Amino acid sequence: VSALHVIRTVAEMQAASDDMRRAGRRIGLVPTMGYLHEGHQSLIRRIRRDADRVVVSVFVNPTQFGPSEDLASYPRDLSRDIALIAESGGDIVFAPEAEDVYPDGFSTSVSVKGLSGVLDGASRPGHFDGVATVVAKLFACVRPHSAVFGQKDAQQVAVIRRMTADLNMGVEILVCPTVREADGLAKSSRNIYLTPDERSESGVLFQALQAAENHLRAGEADAGDLEAIMVEKIRCHPVAELDYAVVRDAETLGEVKEVRHPALAAVAARFGKSRLIDNLVLFPADRADS
Ligand code: AMP
């Protein structure tokens, strides 16, 4: 078992990547903002099966936070993360400083038009430009053959897939299922912000998604009706302040009338200071059990 290697600079990461590529290694990347939980660990285990060298980046990217968002209070604990990464099978932790990633004079932005402006992009202006830009930079620092992302952030997956294809980045994009708490709440580093009341109500997001899935299985394929079912479920919980509950095309995130192809049921709501998101891929009735 080789020891976990912690790299703190872009230059050192690029040199290590060159060495690994020269040695014929397949490099897999797991981009994270740290404060790891079982969702992140499932990504590390997944890419371990695909790659000979697993790089986990830990970087709280300032450019994807809005001015009124939680950049300053975002939870951080690098030594705990390093231990969890070692335990899950990572080889390299890449944890650069913000000044190294965004030095004075930095002025480039990667913007995936259309996909970035809807749903979470509408509520968080600039968020997906920040995400696309930092992932493009992480790809340029690590030069991975593959990278893995969580289905929990479905819009992020759509944006990254589009960017990687449009810019011929040559990185294979893998996606892992959402890891949940016992009551269905999607695991998130931000869940620690929830008060006990908010936490006990937050399972409603997954319940709303499941209600939509159940109605689809029972033959209700109209997207508007499925959306109404989710809205109604969430509205029963006054602590949840609904942002959106929608059924969209799984790839383009465009509106659909009926679930005839795999579609994305996606919800977002504010619980006090925390904004929670979740989603479920809906398969048309004849494929519901596949
Ligand atoms: P984050 O550190 O929150 O930026 O997340 C890093 C990666 O982990 C992203 O690809 C997320 O989609 C993924 N991720 C976060 N939470 C979960 C979860 N509960 N299940 C699966 N993947 C997740």
Residues whose N, C-alpha, C, O or C-beta is under 5 A from the ligand:
A	BS01	AMP	P31 T32 M33 G34 G39 H40 V148 F149 G150 Q151 K152 D153 C176 P177 T178 V179 A186 K187 S188
